[in-house]
Amino acid sequence: MATLAEVFVRHGQDYLRKHGSRVPAAHRKVIHAISVCRTGELGHAIYRCDGCGTERVMNRSCGNRHCPTCQHDKADRWLGAQLSKLLPCPYFMITFTVPEEIRRFMRSNSGVCYRAFFAAVAGALKTLARDEEFIGATDIGFTAVLHTWGRQLVYHPHIHVIVPGGGLAQSGEWRPSHPRFLVPVFALSPLVRGKFKEAMKRAGLLGKIDPVVWTKGWNVQCEPVGRGENALRYVARYVFKIAISNSRILSCDDREVVFTYKDTKTGRTKTCRLAAFEFLRRFLQHVLPRGFTKVRHYGFLHPNFRQSIDEVRRAVCQRLNVEPEVTEVSKPQANTRVVVCPRCGRPMKFVAMIRIPVANTG
């Protein structure tokens, strides 16, 4: 077995030398961060056990959001926070995928395209939700998550959206959707396409896009998922997941990287072999623009919405004549590294941070 860090240590610098200035600064930062994560180059954290007095020196993590080591436990904390916002109504998951003909352009202009994609999806959903034929709601709420990779690390940008089945009227009353139908996907597709096209026009990029993109249907899939908990658990896997985990990398040598993936048609686990530089290229194309947020909350699920989620929940219960559902949610823990004393097993406390080489006394 190998790790992503091993791949970057073995091939990262050669990759940078080969491609030179063509490598974006964000990609360079990721290569460096993952290569030095927990090696001691970033410094050390000192922990002490109050029980037996043992001190332990730990190599610092890079904290980069594309590092598999540093993203390990964040999904559980995020899921706990989202489960506390669940409403007692049917939920839907909608997936929006862009055509293949625009993906290379989107990859080269990821910042403006990802923002436009989110805005187009949100705008289209809000437009159809206001239609009295479907929901007739002034405000809806939903969570959207950007996902950019396929199982063999190919570039495949799409957005998953988790939507409660209904919305709020101007009066504050809950307007429920049909239990198994939210809004028509045949109407969502051209709306998203049109809004994205307008965004590219405003950005002065329309002439760089293959015109066939605007004649094709953009793939939209909507399915009822019952309780929102199931959909949130599914999406949580992508919120802090990176393009490939260490557990999937089988080997790395001077020529190639071998990793596993699951075949979508058969469900069987297969093996993919890529030249080392091709593996790096595929991984790095999923690096997000600096400061970009790939998880967004809209409407009454946004923290700054005029009504609290408890008020929305009461409106749902009153309209559907149901009792509030009690969801057991563990309190999200702080994003800290838990260090256990090697002698007595008690949690150790952080003491100090140092940046000079220190012998590990643990």
Secondary structure, DSSP 4 states (H G I P E B T S, - for coil): ---HHHHHHHHHHHHHHHHGGGS-HHHHHHHHHHHHTTSSTT-EEEEE-TTT--EEEEEPP---TT-TTTTTTHHHHHHHHHHTT--SS-EEEEEEE--GGGHHHHHHTHHHHHHHHHHHHHHHHHHHHH-TTTT--SB-EEEEEEEEE-TTS-EEEEEEEEEESEEE-TTS-EEE-BTTB-S-HHHHHHHHHHHHHHHHHHTT-GGGS-GGGGTSPPEEEEEEEESHHHHHHHHHHHHS--SS-GGGEEEE-SSEEEEEEE-TTT--EEEEEEEHHHHHHHHHTTPPPTT--SEEEEETTSTT-SS-HHHHHHHHHHHHT-PPP----PPPPPS----B-TTT-PBPEEEEEE-S------
